[in-house]
Amino acid sequence: MDDVSYVSTTEGAFLLNISTGRLRFLLNSGRVIGAKKVKRIWRIPLNQRGMPDITPGRRGPEPTWNKNQRTANTFIHVLRKTIDYNRDHGTSHPAVAVKVGDKKDYCHALKIKGPCQIVYQPHKPNRSQAGGARLWIEVEPGNIVERVYFSDGDYGPPPEVVQQRAKQKKSKG
């Protein structure tokens, strides 16, 4: 009986504490032990510790797979301005922002694997989040948040973020 657990590229990257791009490079290099590609999706087996096995490279420093445990919560925001922009312009920019520590990513949908909470603070906005958010979803560090992208969607930062960055650049210059 096959009792090996398999994970997706996103989940494997989360467990290893590396980017999905780096994990795809390792997968394409044949360095992830037992990984199989089924059509367009990688199936990555987990070892007895619940981690993917990676063969060491021939050069460079010793790898540090998941030596730094995640300490930051994941914050998830629904970007209302992007939803309005998509409606008015017939576009499909990602309307969900996912922030873990200093890294921010945008996607169309999420799968939260583990406990989370919705926080609403109308009179005390969270200034460390996008524009002083008043409503967000908070996920504890050990839980996986799998991002989903529409195959026909628009990618990159949503228009409101691009406009915000342009304003910041203008005020600095």
Buried (B, 14 or more C-beta within 10 A) or exposed (E): EEEEEBBBBBBBBBBBEBEBEEBBEBBEEEBBEEBEEEEEEBBBBBEEEEBBBBEEEEEEEEBEBBEEEBEEBBBBBEBEBBBEBBEEEEEBBBBBBBBBEEEBBBBBEBEBEEEBEEEEEEEEEBEEBBBEBBBBBBBEEEBBBBBEEEEEBBEEBBBBBEEBEEEEEEEEE
